[in-house]
């Protein structure tokens, strides 16, 4: 079945507001977590034109492992507390990094990544993974992204994971 997204182009907030219900509808009735993750990532990536968009999942208490993503080849494993993803996982909070060069310990999977947002994914109060989005432009992510991506990730934790 072909899917088409209809996005309100009036503002970034409108993009998110029109995209989130469509992501939920796209996943409705599909019980494959991997298929749903892949479609969520594709919808985000193509709606916003991000440089890299993907999931990392906790496979044990010390490592995140690469999940479905869109963009260039990525780091396969990230240790807890390392880089933006590992720190967001360890600290259980969303991190917005306007310039990755200014983030101590940033893991450069690609030199083209300039800014990043990482949102933890919770299941029963435990962080089970993160949504990682990179931009090739400095200062891409802000409170609008944080608000809407937190809402999306809360839904993912309740319905997809």
Secondary structure by P-SEA (a helix, b strand, c coil): cbbbbbbbcccaaaaaaacaaaaaaaacccccaaaaaaaaaaaaaaaccccccbbbbbccccbbbbcccccccccccccccccaaaaaaaacbbbbbccccccccccccccccccbbbbbbbccccccbbbbbbbcccccccaaaaaaaaaaaaaaaaccc
